[in-house]
């Protein structure tokens, strides 16, 4: 998966209710060409930037795992990225 494909997924599901693997609801959006996530529980948008998203994709393309713990060293938003991928 490329970064552009990730952005396309985020655009496709922008504003829709998505779920993490543990069932927590969130939405995805794009700001300055970078995905950001808003957990339903807090309502506060969060992103750790494009570089972290690219590191997530590099690891995902390498191992193909859908377990957030496998990405804990590359991004704090792994559960949201995986929720987005699972929805697709």
N, C-alpha and C positions, 0 to 999 in steps of 0.2 A: 504494500500500500504506500502511496506517495503522500506527501503533505497536502498537495492539491486535492487528492481524493478524500483525505480527512476533512478538509474544509468543505468539500461538497456534501459530505455526510452531515456535517454540522449545519449547513444551510438547509438541507432537506428536512431536518428535524428541529430546526430553530423554533423555540417557543412551545414545543410539545412536551408533555410530561414523559420523562424517561425514568428508568430505575437502575440503581446499582445492583450488583449481584446479591446484596443483602436486603434489597427491597426498598432502599431509601430513594425518594423521588427527587428529581432535579430537572432543570431545563438547561439547554445549551444555546449559546449565541456566539456571534463573531464580532470582535472589535479590533480594528487595526490589523486585519488579516490573521487573527489568532483566535482560536476557540476560548470561550470562557464558560464557566459552569455556575449555576445558581441553585444551591440546595434549597428544597422546599422548607426545610426546618429553620434555616436562618434568613433566607431571602437576600443574602449578600453574595453578589457575583465574585468569582475568584478565577484567577488564571496564574500560572507560573511562567507564562511567556512561550514564545515560539521555539526557543532552543530546547526547552523541556519537552514540548510536543514532538519535536524532531527526534529527541533522544528516546521518547516513548515509542515512536514509530520504528526507529532502528532496532530496538529490542524486540518489539512485536514481530517485525519482519524476520528477525533472527530465530525467535523461539516459538512464536505463534500462540503463546499462552493467553488465556482469558482469566487468569488469577491476578488480582491487583497486587498481591504481595510480591509477585515476580518483578514488579516495576517500582518498588518502594525507594530504590536508590536513584531513580531517574526523574520522578515527578510525584508531587503530593496529590495530583488529580487522577491517578491511575484508575480508581474505581469509576470515575466519570467517563474517561476515555473508553473503558471496557463496556460500560453501560451503553454508550453510543454505538460501539461496534456490535454488541449483542443485538441491539434493536435493528441494525441494518441486516 
